[in-house]
Amino acid sequence: MAHADAPGFSQDQQRHLGALVLGQRGGLRKVEPTLAHPDRRWQLLCLRLAAITCHARADAPAGWRLKRGPNAAELRFDTAGAVDLRTLHLLREEVLAWQRGSALGLSVCEPETAAA
């Protein structure tokens, strides 16, 4: 992506898209320069959460709420049925990935807690 011939995109935009694609899954160490930019950090988080929801190969989840703070995000679910166990496992792994030296914290308020 970063080296593709993409008419209409500047070289900086192509590098940014390449970094987003590279960081969509797996560890975050490989995209540390991207994480230094607050807006790009949020873009990467949203893309990674979207990739997790697509992994379930089900309808788009209803009742998910992402609350954004200055350097942290909290994901909540309106109902216990809003997330399946496989997706919940991937979300837990995502929380751990963001805890490993990232400038952004992510927490997931699991369905049992969200209902209270």
C-alpha distances in whole Angstrom, upper triangle without the diagonal:
4,5,5,8,9,12,14,11,12,10,11,10,6,7,9,7,5,8,9,8,9,12,13,16,18,19,18,19,15,14,18,17,15,18,20,19,21,20,16,18,20,17,15,19,19,16,17,20,19,18,21,23,21,22,25,25,28,28,27,29,31,33,30,30,28,30,29,30,30,28,28,28,30,29,33,34,37,38,38,37,34,32,32,33,30,28,30,29,26,26,29,26,24,27,27,23,24,27,26,26,24,25,25,27,27,30,31,34,35,37,40,40,39,42,44
4,6,9,9,13,14,10,10,8,9,8,5,4,7,7,4,8,10,9,10,13,14,17,19,19,18,18,14,13,16,14,13,17,18,17,20,19,15,18,20,17,16,19,20,17,19,22,21,20,23,25,24,25,28,28,31,31,29,31,34,35,32,32,29,31,29,30,29,27,28,28,31,30,34,35,38,40,40,39,36,34,35,35,32,30,32,31,27,28,30,27,25,27,27,24,24,27,26,25,23,24,24,27,27,31,32,35,36,38,42,41,40,43,45
4,7,9,12,14,11,11,8,11,11,7,8,11,10,8,11,14,13,13,16,18,20,21,22,21,21,17,16,19,17,17,20,22,21,24,22,19,21,23,20,19,23,23,21,22,25,24,23,26,28,26,27,31,30,33,34,32,34,37,38,35,35,33,34,32,34,33,31,32,32,34,34,37,39,42,43,43,42,39,37,38,38,35,33,35,34,30,31,33,30,28,31,31,27,27,30,29,28,26,27,28,31,31,34,35,39,40,42,45,45,43,47,49
4,6,9,12,10,11,10,12,11,8,10,12,10,9,13,14,13,14,17,18,21,23,24,23,23,20,19,22,20,19,22,24,23,25,23,20,23,24,21,20,24,23,20,22,25,24,22,26,27,25,26,30,29,32,32,31,33,36,37,35,35,33,35,33,35,34,32,33,32,35,34,37,38,41,43,43,41,38,36,37,38,34,32,35,34,31,31,34,31,29,32,32,28,29,32,31,31,29,29,30,32,32,35,36,39,40,42,45,45,43,46,49
4,6,9,9,10,10,13,12,9,12,14,13,12,16,17,16,17,21,21,24,26,27,26,27,23,22,25,23,21,25,26,25,27,25,22,25,26,23,22,26,26,23,25,28,26,25,29,30,28,29,32,31,34,34,32,35,37,39,37,37,35,37,35,37,36,35,35,35,37,37,40,41,43,45,45,44,40,39,40,40,37,35,38,37,34,34,37,34,32,35,35,32,32,35,34,34,31,32,32,35,35,38,39,42,43,44,48,48,46,49,51
4,6,6,8,9,12,10,8,11,13,11,12,15,16,15,17,20,20,23,26,27,25,26,23,21,24,22,20,24,25,23,25,22,20,23,24,20,21,24,23,20,23,26,24,23,27,28,26,28,31,29,32,31,30,32,35,36,34,34,32,34,32,34,33,33,33,32,35,34,37,38,40,42,43,41,38,37,38,39,36,34,36,36,32,33,35,33,31,33,34,31,31,34,33,33,30,31,31,33,33,36,37,40,41,42,46,45,43,46,49
4,6,8,10,13,11,10,14,15,14,15,18,18,18,21,23,23,26,29,30,29,30,26,24,27,25,23,26,27,25,27,24,22,25,26,22,23,26,25,23,26,28,26,26,30,30,28,30,33,32,34,33,32,34,36,38,36,36,34,35,34,36,35,34,35,34,37,36,39,40,42,44,45,44,40,39,40,42,39,36,39,39,35,36,38,36,34,36,37,34,33,37,36,36,33,33,33,36,35,38,39,42,43,44,48,48,45,48,51
4,7,10,12,10,10,13,14,13,15,18,18,18,21,23,23,27,29,30,28,29,26,24,26,24,21,25,25,23,24,21,20,23,24,20,22,25,24,22,25,27,25,26,29,30,28,31,33,32,34,33,31,33,35,36,34,34,32,33,31,33,32,32,33,32,35,35,37,39,40,43,44,43,39,38,40,41,39,36,38,39,35,35,38,36,33,35,37,33,32,36,36,35,32,31,31,34,34,37,38,40,42,43,47,46,44,46,49
4,7,8,6,6,10,10,10,12,14,15,15,18,20,20,24,26,27,25,26,23,20,22,20,18,21,22,19,21,18,17,20,21,18,19,22,21,19,22,25,23,24,27,28,27,29,32,31,33,32,30,32,34,35,32,32,30,31,29,31,29,29,30,30,33,32,35,37,39,41,42,41,37,37,38,39,37,34,36,36,33,32,35,33,30,32,33,30,29,33,32,31,28,28,28,31,31,34,35,38,39,41,45,44,42,44,47
4,5,5,6,9,10,11,12,14,15,17,18,20,21,25,27,27,24,25,22,20,21,18,17,20,20,18,20,18,16,20,21,18,19,23,23,21,24,26,25,25,29,30,29,31,34,33,35,35,32,34,36,37,34,33,31,32,29,31,29,29,30,30,33,33,37,38,40,43,44,43,39,38,40,41,38,36,37,38,34,33,36,34,31,33,34,30,29,32,32,30,27,27,27,31,31,35,36,39,41,42,46,45,43,46,48
4,5,5,6,9,10,10,12,14,15,16,18,20,23,25,25,22,22,19,17,19,16,15,19,19,17,20,18,16,19,21,18,19,22,23,21,23,26,25,25,28,30,29,30,34,33,36,35,33,35,37,38,35,34,31,32,30,31,29,28,30,30,33,33,37,39,41,43,44,43,40,38,40,40,38,35,37,37,33,33,35,33,30,32,32,29,28,31,30,28,26,26,26,30,30,34,36,39,40,42,46,45,43,46,48
4,5,5,6,9,10,11,12,14,15,16,18,22,23,23,20,20,18,15,16,13,12,15,15,13,16,15,13,16,18,16,16,20,20,19,21,24,24,24,27,28,28,29,33,33,35,34,32,33,35,36,32,31,28,29,26,27,25,25,26,27,30,31,34,36,39,41,42,41,38,37,38,39,36,33,35,35,31,30,32,30,27,29,30,26,25,28,27,25,23,22,23,26,27,31,33,36,38,40,43,42,40,44,45
4,5,5,6,9,10,11,12,14,15,16,20,22,22,20,21,18,15,17,14,12,15,16,14,16,13,11,15,16,13,14,18,18,16,19,22,21,21,24,26,25,27,30,30,31,31,28,30,32,33,30,29,26,27,25,26,25,24,25,25,28,28,32,33,36,38,39,39,35,34,35,36,34,31,33,33,29,28,31,29,26,27,29,25,24,27,27,26,23,22,22,26,26,29,31,34,36,38,41,40,38,41,43
4,5,5,6,9,10,11,12,14,15,19,21,21,19,20,17,14,17,15,13,16,17,16,18,16,13,16,18,15,15,19,19,16,19,22,21,20,24,25,24,25,29,28,31,31,28,30,32,33,31,30,27,29,27,28,27,26,27,27,30,29,33,34,37,39,40,39,35,34,35,36,33,30,32,32,28,28,31,28,25,28,28,25,24,28,27,26,23,23,24,27,27,30,31,35,36,38,42,41,39,42,44
4,5,5,6,9,10,10,12,14,17,19,19,16,17,14,11,13,11,10,14,14,13,16,15,12,14,17,14,14,17,18,16,18,21,21,20,23,25,24,25,29,29,31,31,29,31,33,34,30,30,27,28,26,27,25,24,25,25,28,29,32,34,37,39,39,39,35,33,35,35,32,30,31,31,27,27,29,27,24,26,26,22,22,25,24,23,20,21,21,25,25,29,30,34,35,37,41,40,38,41,43
4,5,5,6,9,10,11,12,16,17,17,15,16,13,10,12,10,8,11,12,11,13,11,8,11,13,10,10,14,15,13,15,18,18,18,21,23,22,23,27,27,29,29,26,28,30,30,27,26,23,24,22,23,22,21,22,22,25,25,29,31,33,36,36,36,32,31,32,33,30,27,29,29,25,24,26,24,21,23,24,20,19,23,22,21,18,18,18,22,22,25,27,30,32,34,37,36,35,38,40
4,5,5,6,9,10,11,14,17,17,15,17,14,12,14,13,10,13,15,14,15,13,10,13,14,10,10,14,14,11,13,17,16,15,19,20,19,21,24,24,26,26,24,25,28,29,26,25,23,24,22,24,24,22,23,22,25,25,28,29,32,34,35,34,30,29,30,31,28,25,27,27,23,23,26,24,21,23,24,20,20,23,23,22,20,20,20,22,22,26,27,30,31,33,36,36,34,37,39
4,5,5,6,9,10,13,15,15,14,15,12,10,13,12,10,14,16,15,17,16,12,14,16,13,11,15,16,13,14,18,17,16,19,21,20,21,24,24,27,27,25,27,30,31,28,27,25,27,25,26,25,24,24,24,26,26,29,31,34,36,36,35,32,30,30,31,28,25,27,27,23,23,25,23,20,23,23,20,20,23,22,22,19,20,21,23,23,26,27,31,32,34,37,37,35,39,41
4,5,5,6,9,11,13,13,10,11,9,6,9,9,7,10,12,12,14,13,10,11,13,11,9,12,14,11,12,16,16,15,18,20,20,20,24,25,27,27,25,26,29,29,26,26,23,24,22,23,22,20,21,21,24,24,27,29,32,34,34,34,30,28,29,29,26,24,25,25,21,21,23,20,18,20,20,16,16,20,18,18,16,17,17,20,20,23,25,28,30,32,35,34,33,36,38
4,5,5,6,10,12,12,11,13,11,8,11,11,8,10,13,12,13,12,8,9,11,8,6,10,10,8,9,12,12,12,15,17,16,17,21,21,23,24,21,22,25,26,22,22,19,21,19,21,21,19,19,18,21,21,24,26,29,30,31,30,27,25,26,26,24,21,23,22,19,18,21,19,16,18,19,15,15,19,18,18,15,16,16,18,18,21,22,26,27,29,32,31,30,33,35
4,5,5,8,11,13,12,14,11,10,14,14,11,13,17,16,17,16,12,13,14,11,9,12,12,9,10,13,12,11,14,16,15,16,19,19,22,23,21,22,25,26,23,24,21,24,22,24,24,22,22,21,23,22,25,27,30,31,31,30,27,25,25,26,23,20,22,22,18,19,21,19,16,19,20,16,17,20,20,20,18,19,19,21,20,23,23,27,27,29,33,33,31,34,37
4,6,7,9,10,9,11,8,7,11,12,11,12,16,16,17,17,13,13,15,13,10,13,14,11,11,14,14,12,15,18,17,17,20,21,24,25,23,24,27,28,25,25,23,25,23,25,24,22,22,21,24,23,26,28,31,32,32,31,28,26,26,26,23,21,23,22,18,19,20,18,15,18,18,15,15,19,18,18,16,18,18,20,20,23,24,27,28,30,33,33,32,35,37
4,5,7,7,6,9,7,6,9,11,9,10,13,14,15,15,11,10,12,10,7,9,11,9,8,11,12,11,13,16,16,16,19,20,23,24,22,22,25,26,22,22,20,21,20,22,21,19,18,18,20,20,23,25,28,29,29,29,26,23,24,24,21,19,20,19,15,15,17,14,12,15,15,11,12,15,14,15,13,15,15,16,16,19,20,24,24,27,30,29,29,32,34
4,7,9,9,12,11,10,13,15,12,13,16,16,16,15,12,12,12,10,7,8,9,6,5,9,9,7,9,12,12,12,15,17,19,20,18,19,22,23,20,20,18,20,19,21,22,19,18,17,19,18,21,22,25,27,26,26,23,20,21,21,18,16,17,17,13,13,16,13,11,14,15,12,13,16,16,17,15,17,16,17,15,18,18,22,22,25,28,28,26,30,32
4,7,8,11,11,11,14,16,14,14,18,19,19,18,15,14,15,13,10,10,12,9,6,9,10,8,9,12,12,11,14,16,19,20,19,19,22,23,20,21,19,21,21,23,23,21,19,18,19,18,21,22,26,26,25,25,22,19,19,19,16,14,16,14,11,12,14,11,9,13,13,10,12,15,14,16,15,17,16,17,15,17,18,21,21,24,27,27,26,29,31
4,7,9,9,10,13,16,15,14,18,19,20,20,17,15,16,16,12,12,14,12,9,12,14,11,11,15,15,14,17,19,22,23,22,22,25,26,22,23,21,23,22,24,24,21,20,19,20,19,22,24,27,28,27,26,24,21,21,19,16,15,16,14,11,12,13,10,9,12,11,8,11,13,12,14,14,17,16,16,15,17,18,22,22,24,27,27,27,30,32
4,6,7,8,10,13,13,12,15,17,18,19,16,14,16,16,12,12,15,14,11,14,16,14,14,18,18,17,20,22,25,26,25,24,27,27,24,24,21,23,22,22,22,19,18,18,20,20,23,25,28,29,28,28,26,23,23,21,19,17,18,16,13,13,14,10,9,11,10,6,9,11,9,11,11,14,14,15,14,17,18,22,22,25,28,27,27,31,32
4,5,6,7,10,9,8,12,14,14,16,13,10,13,13,10,10,14,13,11,14,16,15,15,18,19,19,22,24,26,27,25,25,27,27,23,23,20,21,19,20,19,16,16,16,18,19,23,25,28,30,29,29,27,24,25,24,21,19,19,18,15,15,15,12,10,11,11,7,7,10,8,9,8,11,11,13,13,16,18,22,23,26,29,28,27,31,32
4,5,5,9,10,9,12,14,16,17,15,13,16,16,13,14,17,16,14,17,20,18,19,22,23,22,25,27,30,31,29,28,31,31,27,27,23,24,22,22,21,18,18,19,21,22,26,28,32,33,32,33,30,28,28,27,24,23,23,21,18,18,18,15,13,14,13,9,10,11,9,9,9,12,13,15,16,19,21,25,26,29,32,31,31,34,35
4,6,8,9,10,12,15,17,18,14,13,16,16,12,14,17,16,14,18,19,17,19,22,22,22,25,27,29,31,29,29,31,32,28,28,25,26,24,24,23,20,20,21,24,24,28,30,33,35,34,34,31,29,29,28,25,23,24,22,19,20,20,17,15,17,16,12,13,15,12,12,12,14,16,18,18,22,23,27,28,31,34,33,33,36,38
4,6,5,7,9,11,13,14,10,10,13,12,9,12,15,13,13,16,18,16,18,21,22,21,25,26,29,29,27,27,30,30,26,25,22,23,21,21,20,17,18,19,22,22,26,28,32,33,33,33,30,28,29,28,26,23,24,23,19,19,20,17,15,16,16,12,12,15,13,12,10,12,13,16,17,20,22,26,27,30,33,32,31,35,36
4,5,5,7,9,12,13,11,9,13,14,11,13,16,16,15,18,20,19,20,23,24,24,27,29,31,32,29,29,31,31,27,26,23,23,20,20,18,16,17,18,21,23,26,29,33,34,34,35,32,29,30,30,27,25,25,24,21,20,21,18,16,16,16,12,11,13,11,10,8,10,12,15,16,20,22,26,28,31,33,32,32,35,36
4,5,5,8,11,12,10,10,13,14,12,14,17,17,17,20,21,21,23,25,26,26,30,31,33,34,31,31,33,33,29,28,24,24,21,21,19,16,18,20,23,25,28,31,34,37,37,37,34,32,33,33,30,28,28,27,24,23,24,22,19,20,19,16,15,17,15,13,11,11,14,17,19,23,25,29,31,34,36,35,34,38,39
4,5,6,9,9,6,7,10,10,8,11,14,13,14,17,18,18,20,22,23,24,27,28,30,30,27,28,30,29,26,24,21,21,19,19,17,15,16,17,21,22,26,28,31,34,34,34,31,29,30,30,28,25,26,26,22,21,22,20,17,18,18,15,13,16,15,14,11,11,12,15,17,21,23,26,28,31,34,32,31,35,36
4,5,7,9,7,5,9,10,8,10,13,13,13,16,18,18,19,22,23,23,26,28,30,30,27,27,28,28,24,22,19,19,16,16,14,11,13,14,18,19,23,26,29,31,32,32,29,27,29,29,27,24,24,24,21,19,20,18,15,15,16,13,10,13,12,10,7,7,8,12,14,17,20,23,26,29,31,30,29,32,33
4,6,9,8,7,11,12,12,13,16,17,17,19,21,22,23,25,27,27,30,32,33,33,30,30,31,30,27,25,21,21,17,17,14,12,14,16,20,22,26,29,32,34,35,36,32,31,32,32,30,28,27,27,24,23,23,22,18,18,19,16,13,15,14,12,9,8,10,14,16,20,23,26,29,32,34,32,31,35,36
4,6,5,6,9,10,10,12,14,15,16,18,20,21,23,25,26,27,30,31,32,32,29,28,30,29,25,23,20,19,16,15,13,12,14,16,20,21,25,28,31,33,34,35,31,30,32,32,31,28,28,28,25,23,24,23,19,19,20,18,15,17,17,15,12,10,11,15,17,20,23,26,29,31,34,32,31,34,35
4,6,5,6,9,10,11,13,14,15,17,19,20,21,23,25,26,28,30,31,30,27,26,27,26,23,20,16,16,12,12,9,9,11,13,16,18,22,25,28,30,31,32,29,28,30,31,29,26,26,26,24,21,22,22,18,18,19,17,14,16,17,15,11,9,9,12,14,18,20,23,26,28,31,29,27,31,32
4,5,5,6,9,10,11,12,14,16,17,19,20,21,23,25,27,28,29,28,24,24,25,25,21,19,16,15,12,13,11,11,13,13,17,18,21,24,27,30,31,31,28,27,29,30,29,25,26,27,23,21,23,22,19,19,21,18,16,18,19,18,14,12,11,14,15,19,21,23,26,28,31,29,27,31,32
4,5,5,6,9,10,10,12,14,15,16,18,20,21,22,25,26,27,27,24,24,25,25,22,20,17,17,14,15,14,13,14,14,18,19,22,25,27,30,31,31,28,26,28,29,27,24,25,25,22,20,22,21,17,18,19,17,14,17,18,16,13,12,11,15,15,19,21,24,26,28,31,30,28,32,33
4,5,5,6,9,10,11,12,14,15,17,19,20,21,24,25,26,26,23,23,24,24,20,18,15,15,12,13,12,10,11,11,15,16,20,22,25,28,28,29,26,24,26,27,25,22,22,22,19,17,19,18,14,14,16,13,11,14,14,13,9,9,8,11,12,15,18,21,23,26,29,27,25,29,30
4,5,5,6,9,10,11,12,14,15,17,18,20,22,24,24,24,20,20,21,20,17,15,11,12,9,11,10,10,10,9,12,13,17,19,22,25,26,26,23,22,24,25,24,20,20,21,18,16,18,18,14,14,16,14,12,15,16,16,12,11,9,11,11,14,16,19,21,23,26,25,23,26,28
4,5,5,6,9,10,11,12,14,15,16,18,21,22,23,22,19,19,21,21,17,16,13,14,12,14,14,13,13,12,15,15,19,21,23,26,27,27,23,22,24,25,23,20,21,22,18,17,19,18,15,16,18,16,14,17,18,18,14,14,12,14,14,17,18,21,23,25,28,27,25,28,30
4,5,5,6,9,10,10,12,14,15,16,19,21,22,22,19,19,21,21,18,17,14,15,14,16,15,14,13,13,15,15,19,21,24,26,26,26,23,21,23,23,21,18,19,19,16,15,17,15,12,14,15,12,11,15,15,15,12,12,11,13,12,16,17,20,22,24,27,26,25,28,30
4,5,5,6,9,10,11,12,14,15,18,19,20,20,17,17,19,18,15,14,11,12,11,13,14,12,11,9,11,11,15,17,20,22,23,23,20,18,20,20,19,16,16,17,13,11,14,13,9,10,13,11,9,13,14,15,11,12,9,10,9,12,13,16,18,20,24,22,21,24,26
4,5,5,6,9,10,11,12,14,16,17,18,18,14,14,16,16,13,12,9,12,11,14,15,14,13,10,12,11,14,16,19,21,22,21,18,17,19,20,19,15,16,17,14,12,15,15,11,13,16,14,12,16,18,18,15,15,12,13,11,14,14,17,18,20,23,22,20,24,26
4,5,5,6,9,10,10,12,15,16,17,17,14,15,17,18,15,15,13,15,15,18,18,17,16,14,15,14,17,18,21,23,23,23,19,18,19,20,18,15,17,17,14,13,16,15,12,14,16,14,13,17,18,19,16,17,15,16,14,16,16,19,20,22,25,25,23,26,29
4,5,5,6,9,10,11,13,15,17,17,15,15,17,18,15,15,13,16,15,18,19,17,15,13,14,13,16,17,21,22,22,21,18,16,17,18,15,12,14,14,10,10,13,11,8,11,13,11,11,15,16,17,14,16,13,14,12,14,14,17,18,20,23,23,22,25,27
4,5,5,6,9,10,12,14,14,15,12,11,14,14,11,12,10,13,14,17,18,17,14,12,12,10,13,14,17,18,18,18,14,13,14,15,14,10,11,13,9,8,11,11,8,11,13,12,12,15,17,19,16,17,14,14,11,12,11,14,15,17,20,20,18,21,24
4,5,5,6,9,10,11,12,12,9,10,13,14,12,13,12,15,16,19,21,20,17,15,15,12,15,15,18,19,19,18,15,13,15,16,14,11,13,15,12,11,15,14,12,14,17,15,15,19,20,22,19,20,17,17,15,16,15,17,17,18,22,22,20,23,26
4,5,5,6,9,10,12,13,11,12,16,17,14,16,15,18,19,22,23,21,19,17,17,15,17,17,20,21,21,19,16,14,15,16,13,10,13,14,10,11,14,13,11,14,16,14,15,19,20,21,19,21,18,18,16,17,16,19,19,20,23,24,22,25,28
4,5,5,7,10,11,13,11,11,14,15,13,15,14,17,18,21,23,21,19,16,16,13,15,15,18,18,18,16,14,11,11,12,10,7,9,10,7,7,11,10,9,12,14,13,14,17,19,21,19,21,18,17,14,15,13,16,15,17,20,21,20,22,25
4,5,6,8,8,9,7,7,11,13,11,13,13,17,18,22,24,23,20,17,16,13,14,13,16,16,16,14,11,9,10,12,10,7,10,12,9,9,13,13,12,15,17,16,17,20,22,24,22,23,20,19,16,16,14,16,15,16,19,20,18,20,24
4,5,5,7,9,8,10,13,16,14,16,17,20,21,25,27,25,23,20,19,16,18,17,19,19,19,17,14,12,12,14,12,9,13,14,11,12,16,16,14,17,20,18,19,23,24,26,24,25,23,22,19,20,18,20,19,19,23,24,22,24,27
4,5,8,11,11,12,15,18,16,18,18,22,23,26,28,26,24,21,20,17,19,18,20,20,19,17,15,12,11,12,9,8,11,12,9,11,14,14,13,16,18,17,19,22,23,25,23,26,23,22,19,19,17,20,18,19,22,24,23,24,28
4,5,8,9,10,13,16,15,18,18,22,24,27,29,28,25,22,20,17,18,16,18,17,16,14,12,9,8,10,7,6,10,11,10,12,15,15,15,18,19,19,21,23,25,28,26,28,25,24,20,20,17,19,17,17,20,22,21,22,26
4,7,9,10,14,17,16,20,20,24,26,29,32,30,27,24,23,20,20,18,20,19,19,16,14,12,11,13,11,10,14,15,13,15,18,18,18,21,23,22,24,27,28,30,28,30,27,27,23,23,21,22,20,20,23,25,24,25,28
4,6,8,11,14,14,18,19,23,25,29,31,30,27,24,23,19,19,16,18,17,16,13,11,10,10,13,12,11,14,16,15,16,19,20,19,22,24,24,25,28,29,32,30,31,28,27,23,23,20,21,19,18,21,23,22,22,26
4,6,9,12,13,16,18,22,24,28,30,30,27,23,22,18,18,15,16,16,16,13,11,11,12,15,14,13,15,18,17,17,20,22,21,23,26,25,26,29,31,33,30,31,28,27,24,23,20,21,19,18,22,23,21,22,25
4,6,10,10,13,15,18,20,24,27,26,24,20,19,15,15,13,14,15,15,13,10,10,12,15,15,12,14,17,16,15,19,20,19,21,24,23,23,26,28,30,28,28,25,24,21,20,18,19,18,17,20,22,19,20,24
4,7,7,10,12,16,19,22,25,25,22,18,16,12,12,9,11,11,12,10,6,7,10,13,13,10,12,15,14,13,17,18,17,19,22,22,22,24,27,29,26,27,24,22,19,18,15,15,14,13,17,18,15,16,20
4,6,9,12,15,18,22,25,25,22,18,16,13,11,8,8,9,11,9,6,9,12,15,16,13,14,18,17,16,19,21,20,20,24,24,24,26,29,31,28,28,25,23,20,19,16,15,15,13,16,17,14,15,18
4,6,10,13,16,19,23,23,20,16,14,10,8,6,5,7,10,9,6,9,13,16,17,14,14,18,18,15,18,21,19,19,23,24,23,25,28,30,27,27,23,21,18,16,13,13,12,11,14,14,11,12,15
4,7,10,13,16,20,20,16,13,10,7,6,5,6,9,11,11,7,9,12,15,16,12,12,16,15,12,15,18,16,16,19,20,19,21,24,26,23,23,19,18,14,13,11,10,11,10,14,14,11,12,15
4,6,10,13,16,17,14,10,8,6,5,6,8,11,13,14,11,12,16,18,19,15,14,18,17,14,16,18,16,15,19,20,18,20,23,24,22,21,17,16,13,12,10,10,12,12,15,14,11,13,15
4,6,10,13,13,10,7,6,5,6,9,11,14,16,17,14,14,17,19,19,15,15,17,16,13,15,17,14,13,17,17,15,17,20,21,18,17,14,12,10,10,9,10,13,14,17,15,13,16,17
4,7,10,11,8,6,5,6,8,11,13,16,18,20,16,17,20,22,22,19,17,20,19,15,17,19,16,14,18,18,16,17,21,21,18,16,13,12,10,10,10,11,14,15,18,16,13,16,17
4,7,8,6,5,7,9,11,15,17,20,21,23,20,20,23,24,24,21,20,22,20,16,18,19,16,15,18,18,14,16,19,19,16,14,10,10,9,11,12,13,17,19,21,19,16,20,21
4,6,5,6,8,11,14,17,19,22,24,26,23,23,26,26,27,23,22,23,22,18,19,21,17,15,18,18,15,16,19,18,15,12,9,9,10,11,14,15,18,21,23,20,18,21,22
4,6,8,11,15,17,21,23,26,27,29,26,26,29,29,29,26,24,26,24,21,21,22,19,17,19,19,15,16,18,16,14,10,9,10,12,14,17,18,22,24,26,23,22,25,25
4,7,10,14,17,20,23,26,27,28,25,25,27,27,27,24,22,23,21,18,18,19,16,14,16,15,11,12,14,13,10,7,5,6,9,12,15,17,20,23,25,22,21,25,25
4,7,10,13,17,20,22,23,25,22,21,24,24,24,21,19,20,18,15,15,16,13,11,13,13,10,11,14,13,10,9,5,4,6,8,11,13,16,19,21,19,18,21,22
4,7,10,13,16,19,20,21,18,18,21,21,21,18,16,18,16,13,14,15,12,10,13,13,10,12,15,15,12,11,8,6,5,6,9,11,14,16,19,16,15,19,19
4,6,10,13,15,16,18,15,15,18,18,19,16,14,16,15,11,12,14,12,10,13,14,12,13,17,18,15,15,11,8,6,5,6,7,10,13,15,13,11,15,16
4,7,10,12,13,15,12,11,15,15,16,13,11,14,13,9,11,13,11,10,14,15,13,15,18,20,17,17,13,11,8,6,5,6,8,10,13,12,10,13,15
4,7,9,10,12,10,10,14,15,16,13,11,15,15,11,13,16,14,13,17,18,17,18,21,23,21,21,17,14,11,9,6,5,7,8,10,9,6,10,12
4,6,7,9,6,8,11,13,15,12,11,14,15,12,14,17,16,15,19,20,19,21,24,26,24,24,20,18,14,12,9,7,7,6,9,9,6,8,11
4,7,9,7,10,13,16,18,15,14,18,18,16,18,21,20,19,23,24,23,24,28,30,27,27,23,21,18,15,12,10,10,7,10,10,7,7,10
4,5,5,8,11,13,16,14,13,17,18,16,18,21,20,20,23,25,25,26,29,31,29,29,26,23,20,17,13,11,10,6,8,10,7,6,10
4,6,7,9,10,14,13,11,14,16,15,16,19,19,19,22,24,24,25,28,30,29,30,26,23,19,17,13,11,8,4,6,9,8,7,10
4,6,7,10,12,12,11,14,16,15,17,20,20,20,23,25,25,26,29,32,30,31,27,25,21,19,15,13,11,8,10,13,11,10,14
4,7,10,12,10,10,14,14,13,15,18,18,18,21,22,22,24,27,29,27,28,24,22,19,16,13,12,10,8,11,13,11,11,15
4,7,8,6,6,10,11,10,12,15,15,16,18,20,20,22,24,27,25,26,23,21,17,15,11,11,9,8,11,13,12,13,16
4,6,5,6,9,10,11,12,15,15,17,19,20,21,23,25,28,27,28,25,23,19,17,14,14,11,10,13,15,15,15,19
4,5,5,6,9,10,10,12,14,15,17,19,20,21,23,27,26,28,25,22,19,17,13,14,11,11,12,15,15,16,19
4,5,5,6,9,10,11,13,15,16,17,19,20,22,25,24,27,24,22,18,17,14,16,13,13,16,18,18,19,22
4,5,5,6,9,10,10,12,14,15,17,19,20,23,22,24,21,19,15,14,12,13,11,12,15,16,16,18,21
4,5,5,6,9,10,11,13,14,15,17,19,22,21,23,20,17,14,12,9,10,8,9,12,13,13,15,18
4,5,5,6,9,10,11,13,15,16,17,21,20,22,20,18,14,13,11,13,11,13,14,16,16,19,21
4,5,5,6,9,10,10,13,14,16,19,18,20,18,16,13,13,11,14,12,14,17,18,18,20,23
4,5,5,6,9,10,11,12,15,17,16,18,15,13,10,9,7,10,10,12,15,15,15,18,20
4,5,5,7,9,10,11,13,16,16,18,15,13,10,9,7,10,9,13,14,14,15,18,20
4,5,5,6,9,10,11,14,14,17,15,13,11,11,10,14,13,16,18,18,19,22,23
4,5,5,6,9,10,13,12,14,12,10,8,9,9,13,13,16,19,18,18,22,23
4,5,5,6,9,12,11,13,10,8,5,6,7,11,12,15,17,16,17,20,21
4,5,5,7,10,10,13,11,9,8,9,11,14,15,18,20,19,20,23,24
4,5,6,9,8,11,10,10,9,11,13,16,17,21,23,22,22,26,27
4,5,7,5,8,7,6,6,9,12,15,17,20,22,21,21,25,26
4,6,6,9,8,6,7,9,12,15,17,21,22,21,21,25,25
4,6,9,10,9,11,13,16,19,20,24,26,24,25,28,29
4,7,9,9,12,15,18,21,23,27,28,26,27,30,31
4,5,7,10,13,16,19,22,25,27,25,25,29,29
4,7,10,13,17,20,23,26,28,26,25,29,29
4,7,10,13,16,19,22,24,22,22,25,26
4,7,10,13,16,19,21,19,18,22,23
4,7,10,13,16,18,16,15,19,20
4,6,9,13,14,12,12,16,17
4,6,9,11,10,9,13,14
4,7,8,6,6,10,11
4,6,5,6,9,10
4,5,5,6,9
4,6,6,7
4,5,5
4,5
4
